[in-house]
Amino acid sequence: MLKQLITGLNSDYKETLDRAAKTEKGSWENHRFIVALDVEWKPATHDNQAPIAILKLCVGSRSHVVDQLPRSLHRFLEDDNLRFVGLDIECVARKLEKDFDFSVKRVVDLRDLISRCYQLPKSLHRFLEDDNLRFVRLDIECVARKLEKKFNLDVKRAVDLRDLVAENYPRKEKEVKSLDLMGLDKIVLRSKEIERPRDVIVSNWNQKYLTQSQIMYAVVDAYVTFKIGDGLNFTYHYSTPSVLD
């Protein structure tokens, strides 16, 4: 439960932080803390022209709304044990310095912090950009655009699976354009129906740990896609050592 405290922060800042530390994880002096930092100011005609009205701080489950900024706040904002996070926090830090001559020593933009969680190894970049490889999938251009937008990954040579099947089965071209993966599988590999539960398809793929059903679904999709390409003798020549080693 979030404990909301409205305070002028007149007491020593270490005292305030220590109370939060005892609630969260023991003595604060033994930890590097993340502190959420934000400000509010009266709307003005021009952006950022009005002075800061309040400072918002959050440590663990304790949130502080500071409406008067004491000079002791200097020590708090310059503490080496703290990292201040927030959206566009560099802009906030500049405004604090301009309005109150306060220096926020260590800032981390929240967007950058989140993006680090999704950083992918450089070897994967090299793998996807390899001229010797062809990446196949249904609607792969759409997927490639998503990978580029979200992860800055460039899928260099992408081939749509429907186009590949249509080239090999020209008489069924119109039919192929409307088929899903299992439909293409029946044409090329003549496989039996593979179970693809609807509840798994629409499940939460963003969760930290995938379920066994999700893993099986993902594996089957990738395998069937590969087997279709392989069944059409769509090959590549990969002559360099594995970049994923």
N, C-alpha and C positions, 0 to 999 in steps of 0.2 A: 504494500500500500504506500502510495506517495505521501510523504509528510510535507505539506506546504507551509513554509514559514515566511512571514513578511518581517523583514528585519532591516535595521539601519546599519548592521554589521559594525556596531560600536565596540563590541568585545573583540578581543584578539582573534585574528582569523584562524590561528592554529587551534584555538579552543573550539571554534565552530567546526573546523574540519575534523578534529579528533572525535567529536560527537558522532559525525557521520561515519568515521572510520570504525568506531567501536560497533556500530550497527552493521556495517558491511563486512569488514575483514580484519579486524584487529587494529593495532596501532598504525596510524597513517604514516609515521616516520619510516616504517619498514617497507612501504609500497610506493610505487609511482602511480599517482591517481590520474584518472581521466575526469575532467571537469567540463560539463556542458556550459557554454557561455553564449549569451545572446543579449541584445539590447532593444529597447523600444524608444521611439521619439515621436513628438507631435507631428502629424502629417504637414508637409510644407509644399509650397508651389514647386520648388526645385528639390530634386533628390538630395537627401542627406544634409540639407541646410539647417534644419532645426537641431538644437542640441539634444544630447541623449537625456531621456527622462528617467529611465530605470535600467538597472542591470539585472539580468537573470542568470543565476548560477544553479547547477544541479550536480550533487555528488551522491552517487548511489541512489537511495530512496529519499534523500532530503533535497528539497528545492528551495532556493532563497531568492526573494525578490528584493533588490536593494534600491531604495529610493533616495538615499543620501550616500555619497561616495567619500568615505574618510580617507585621509592620506595613508593610513595603514594598509589600504588596499594595494598600494604599490608593491609591498612585500609579497602579498598573495599572488598577484599577477606575474611577478618575476620569479616565483619559486621554481627551482630546477626539478622538483619532484612532481610537478603538475604539468599536464598537457591539456590545453583548452581546445575543445572541439565545437564546431558549429558550421552551419551553412554560410558560405562567403565570409568566413571568420577573419580573413585578412582585411576585408573592408570594415568589419566591426572593430578590429584592433586599431586601424588607422583613425577611425572616428573617436575611439576612446582617447587616443593620443592627442588628437586635434582639440577635442572638447575639454579634456581634463589633464592632459600631459601624463596619462597613464600608459605604461609600456607593457603589452602582453608578450611575455618572453617566448613562450613555446606554443604555437598554434598549429592545429591540424584541421584542414577543411573536411567536413563530414563526407562530402562526395568522394574526396581522395581516399579517405579511410575505408569507405565501402568498396571503392574500385580495387583497392589492394587485395581484398578478399577474393576477387574474381580474376586476379592476374594469372595468366597462363604461361607455362615455360616457353622460352625462346625456341626450344627445339620443336614445339608444336607449330610455331610460326613457319619455321623452315620446312617442316613436313608438309604443311598445307600449300606452300609455295613451290614445291618441288616439280620441276618440268617433267620428270619421269612418271608422275602419278596422274591418274584421272579419277576424280571423285564423282560417284554416281548416287543419285537419290531422286525420289519424286519431288518435283518443284524445287530443285536444288538451288536455283538462282535466288529464290526468296530466302532460303536458309542461309546462303552465302552473304546476302545483304544484312541479315540479322547478326551473323557472326562478325561482320565488319563493323557494324554500328555499335554493338555492345562490347566486343572484346578486341576490336581492331585487328581481327584475323582476316587475312586475304586468302580465299580459296581460289587458287590461280586457274586451275583447269577443271571446270565443273561440267558434268554431262547429265542432262535430265533423263531419268530412266524411261519415261514414256517415249521420248524421242529415239532412244536407243532401240527399244522394242519395235517401234513403228518402222524404223529403217530396215529391220530384219523381217518384219511381217507386213509388207506394204499393202496387202489385201485387207488387213485388219486395222489399217491406220486410224480410221474414224472411231472404231470400237476402242482401240488402245487409248486414245486421248481422254476417254472418260473413265478408265479403270483405276482402281486403287492398287495397292501393292499386291494384295492377294489375287486380284484379277489378272495382273501381269504374271504372277507366279503360275497360275493355271495354264496360261498360254505357252509360256517358255519351258517351265519345268514339269508341268502337268502334275503338280503336287496335290495331295489331298487337302481339304480345308484345314487351315491352321487356326486354332482358337485365339481370338483377340478380344478379350472381355471389354465391353464398353466402359465399365466402371474403372478399369485400369487406364484406358485411353484418356479419360477426363479426370484422372486423379491428380493430386498435387505433386507436380514434378519439381517444385522448388524446395521441398522439404529436405532437411539436412541428411536424413538417412532414407534411401529408397527402400520400398518393400521388396520382398522376394518376387512378387508378381510383377512389379514395375521393372525389375532387373531382367526377368525372363522376357517380358514384352520387348524391351529395348534390344536385347541380344537377338531375339528372333527377327525383328525388323531389319537390323543391320545384316544378319546372316542371309536372309532371303534376298535382300538387295544385292549383296555380293554374288550369290549363286546365280541370279538372273544375268548379271553382267558376265559372269564366268561362263554360263551356259550359252551365251551368244558369242563366245570367243572374243569378248572385248578385253584385250590384254594390254599391258604396258610393259616396258622394259625398265626395270629399276636396277641400276648398276652401281649405286653408291651404298656405303654402309648405312645401317639404320640410324637416322638422326634422333631417334627416341632413346637411344642407349644412354 
